[in-house]
Amino acid sequence: MVTVDIDGTLTVGHGWRFLADRLHRSAEYATTDAAFFAGEESEDIHLRRLLTIAEGVPVARIEEVLSATPVLRGIRETVADLRSSGVVVALLSHNPGYVSGWYARTYGFQDWDGIAGGDHPEVVDGTVAPAGPVRTDKLGGLRRLLARHPAPAREVAHVGDANADAAVFPHVGFGIALNSSSPEVERRADVALHTSDLRAILLKLAAAHPRPHPEG
């Protein structure tokens, strides 16, 4: 299995910044982003405040913005190449289903996970509903993906750019820090890569030497 983050990994820059700009809610994004990076907000609070940016917006409008969001080249080709080799390719992201599901449908990812507490409906009558008590949960998402697509953790590679991705790397067989701006994230990865084309990960995955005993 290969799991891939979305924001800052598949997207050029943070996808929610682009979304906020297009929805004329840039100030809301800037406020929570500054508070998060200043250590004044936890990742869970940051997630919930990001989700408020989309509240009350028709999903059709969200999808229009997603289709215009700058992304790396070669996403669809990379996913197709991996799937043709029998690899399950999934999104491991803190994005809600109306975002992760769009990326999965558009680019061929087979599944997605990464947040918890999502029993509250995300969409009501075609419009984004107020967020329930969701929290960031990439490690739980990884466990749930492995339950749905059984594989040893040592046979999983994760691709991401942020601290939440660095926290996943020890729990899988191989980690790629992709376009990360954090030296610490790159240090914790097996490979650090900067590229504008996702197909560059294919050579790294082909040459990978997975850790035999990832952390449980």
C-alpha positions as CSV (number, residue, x, y, z in Angstrom):
1,M,0.0,0.0,0.0
2,V,1.1,3.6,-0.7
3,T,-0.6,6.3,1.3
4,V,-0.4,10.0,0.2
5,D,-1.1,13.3,1.9
6,I,-3.0,16.0,0.0
7,D,-2.3,19.5,1.2
8,G,1.3,20.6,0.4
9,T,2.0,17.1,-1.1
10,L,-0.4,16.7,-4.0
11,T,-1.2,20.5,-4.0
12,V,1.2,23.3,-4.7
13,G,1.0,25.1,-1.5
14,H,-1.8,24.4,1.0
15,G,-5.1,23.6,-0.7
16,W,-7.2,25.3,1.9
17,R,-5.4,28.6,1.3
18,F,-6.4,28.4,-2.3
19,L,-10.0,27.4,-1.3
20,A,-10.2,30.3,1.2
21,D,-9.0,32.7,-1.4
22,R,-11.6,31.6,-4.0
23,L,-14.4,31.7,-1.4
24,H,-13.3,35.2,-0.2
25,R,-12.5,33.9,3.2
26,S,-8.7,34.5,3.1
27,A,-8.7,36.4,6.4
28,E,-10.1,33.3,8.2
29,Y,-7.4,31.1,6.8
30,A,-4.7,33.6,7.6
31,T,-5.8,33.9,11.2
32,T,-5.9,30.2,12.0
33,D,-2.7,29.5,10.0
34,A,-0.8,32.1,11.9
35,A,-2.1,30.8,15.2
36,F,-1.3,27.2,14.4
37,F,2.3,27.9,13.3
38,A,2.8,30.1,16.4
39,G,1.8,27.2,18.6
40,E,-1.4,28.9,19.8
41,E,-3.7,26.4,18.2
42,S,-3.5,22.6,18.3
43,E,-3.8,20.7,15.0
44,D,-7.4,19.6,16.0
45,I,-8.5,23.2,16.5
46,H,-6.7,24.3,13.3
47,L,-8.6,21.6,11.4
48,R,-12.0,22.6,12.8
49,R,-11.3,26.3,12.0
50,L,-10.3,25.4,8.5
51,L,-13.5,23.4,8.0
52,T,-15.6,26.5,9.0
53,I,-14.2,28.2,5.8
54,A,-16.4,25.8,3.7
55,E,-19.5,25.9,5.9
56,G,-22.6,26.8,4.0
57,V,-20.9,26.4,0.6
58,P,-22.5,24.1,-2.0
59,V,-20.4,21.1,-2.6
60,A,-20.6,21.8,-6.3
61,R,-18.8,25.1,-5.7
62,I,-16.1,23.4,-3.5
63,E,-15.5,20.9,-6.3
64,E,-15.1,23.8,-8.8
65,V,-12.4,25.3,-6.7
66,L,-10.7,21.9,-6.2
67,S,-10.6,21.4,-9.9
68,A,-8.7,24.7,-10.2
69,T,-6.3,24.1,-7.3
70,P,-2.7,24.0,-8.5
71,V,-1.3,20.4,-8.1
72,L,1.7,18.4,-9.1
73,R,1.9,16.9,-12.5
74,G,1.5,13.2,-13.0
75,I,-0.8,12.4,-10.1
76,R,-3.2,10.3,-12.2
77,E,-0.3,8.5,-14.0
78,T,1.4,7.7,-10.7
79,V,-1.7,6.2,-9.1
80,A,-2.4,4.2,-12.3
81,D,1.2,2.9,-12.4
82,L,1.1,1.7,-8.8
83,R,-2.4,0.2,-9.1
84,S,-1.3,-1.7,-12.2
85,S,1.4,-3.3,-10.1
86,G,-1.2,-4.5,-7.6
87,V,-0.5,-1.7,-5.0
88,V,-3.4,-0.2,-3.1
89,V,-3.1,3.6,-3.3
90,A,-5.0,5.6,-0.7
91,L,-5.1,9.2,0.6
92,L,-4.1,9.7,4.3
93,S,-5.2,13.2,4.9
94,H,-6.9,15.5,7.5
95,N,-9.3,16.6,4.7
96,P,-13.0,15.9,5.0
97,G,-14.8,13.4,2.8
98,Y,-16.1,16.0,0.4
99,V,-12.4,16.9,-0.4
100,S,-10.7,13.6,-0.1
101,G,-13.5,11.9,-2.0
102,W,-13.1,14.3,-4.9
103,Y,-9.4,13.7,-5.1
104,A,-10.0,9.9,-5.0
105,R,-12.5,10.0,-7.8
106,T,-10.5,12.5,-9.9
107,Y,-7.1,10.8,-9.7
108,G,-8.0,7.1,-9.0
109,F,-7.1,6.7,-5.3
110,Q,-8.9,3.7,-3.9
111,D,-9.7,4.9,-0.4
112,W,-9.1,7.7,2.1
113,D,-8.9,8.3,5.8
114,G,-7.2,10.5,8.4
115,I,-9.8,12.2,10.6
116,A,-11.9,10.8,13.5
117,G,-15.2,11.8,15.0
118,G,-16.8,12.1,11.6
119,D,-20.2,10.6,12.4
120,H,-21.7,14.1,12.1
121,P,-22.9,14.6,8.5
122,E,-20.4,16.6,6.5
123,V,-22.9,17.5,3.8
124,V,-26.6,18.2,4.1
125,D,-28.7,18.7,1.0
126,G,-25.7,19.3,-1.2
127,T,-24.2,22.0,1.1
128,V,-21.3,21.7,3.5
129,A,-22.6,21.4,7.1
130,P,-21.0,22.8,10.2
131,A,-18.2,20.5,11.3
132,G,-18.9,18.1,14.2
133,P,-16.3,17.1,16.8
134,V,-13.7,16.0,14.3
135,R,-10.0,15.6,15.1
136,T,-6.9,14.9,13.2
137,D,-6.1,11.2,13.2
138,K,-3.6,10.0,10.6
139,L,-2.3,7.1,12.7
140,G,-5.9,5.9,13.3
141,G,-6.6,6.4,9.6
142,L,-3.6,4.3,8.8
143,R,-4.9,1.5,11.0
144,R,-8.4,1.7,9.5
145,L,-7.0,1.6,6.0
146,L,-4.9,-1.5,6.9
147,A,-8.1,-3.1,8.3
148,R,-9.9,-2.5,5.0
149,H,-7.0,-3.4,2.8
150,P,-5.0,-5.9,4.9
151,A,-1.2,-5.6,4.5
152,P,1.7,-5.7,6.9
153,A,2.7,-2.2,8.0
154,R,6.2,-2.9,6.6
155,E,4.7,-3.1,3.2
156,V,3.2,0.4,3.4
157,A,4.9,3.6,2.2
158,H,3.6,7.0,3.2
159,V,4.2,10.2,1.2
160,G,3.8,13.6,2.9
161,D,5.2,16.9,3.8
162,A,4.2,18.0,7.4
163,N,4.7,17.0,11.0
164,A,1.6,14.8,11.0
165,D,3.2,12.8,8.1
166,A,6.5,12.6,10.0
167,A,4.6,11.0,12.8
168,V,3.4,8.3,10.4
169,F,6.8,7.4,9.0
170,P,8.0,5.2,11.9
171,H,4.8,3.2,11.7
172,V,5.2,2.1,8.1
173,G,8.0,0.5,6.1
174,F,9.1,3.5,4.1
175,G,8.5,7.3,4.3
176,I,9.0,9.9,1.6
177,A,9.1,13.6,2.6
178,L,7.8,15.3,-0.5
179,N,8.3,19.0,-1.0
180,S,8.5,19.6,2.7
181,S,9.7,22.9,4.1
182,S,10.6,21.3,7.4
183,P,14.1,19.9,7.9
184,E,12.8,17.8,10.8
185,V,10.2,16.2,8.6
186,E,12.9,15.4,6.0
187,R,15.2,14.0,8.7
188,R,12.5,11.6,9.9
189,A,11.8,10.4,6.4
190,D,13.7,7.7,4.5
191,V,13.9,9.9,1.5
192,A,13.4,13.6,1.0
193,L,12.3,14.7,-2.5
194,H,11.5,18.0,-4.1
195,T,9.7,17.8,-7.4
196,S,6.9,19.2,-9.5
197,D,5.9,15.8,-10.8
198,L,4.6,13.1,-8.5
199,R,6.0,10.4,-10.9
200,A,9.3,11.1,-9.3
201,I,8.3,8.9,-6.3
202,L,8.0,5.8,-8.4
203,L,11.8,5.4,-8.7
204,K,12.2,6.0,-4.9
205,L,9.5,3.4,-4.2
206,A,11.1,0.9,-6.6
207,A,14.5,1.3,-4.8
208,A,13.0,1.3,-1.3
209,H,14.5,-0.8,1.5
210,P,11.6,-1.0,4.0
211,R,12.1,-1.1,7.7
212,P,11.4,-4.7,8.8
213,H,9.7,-3.8,12.1
214,P,7.7,-0.6,12.0
215,E,6.4,0.7,15.3
216,G,3.0,-0.6,16.3
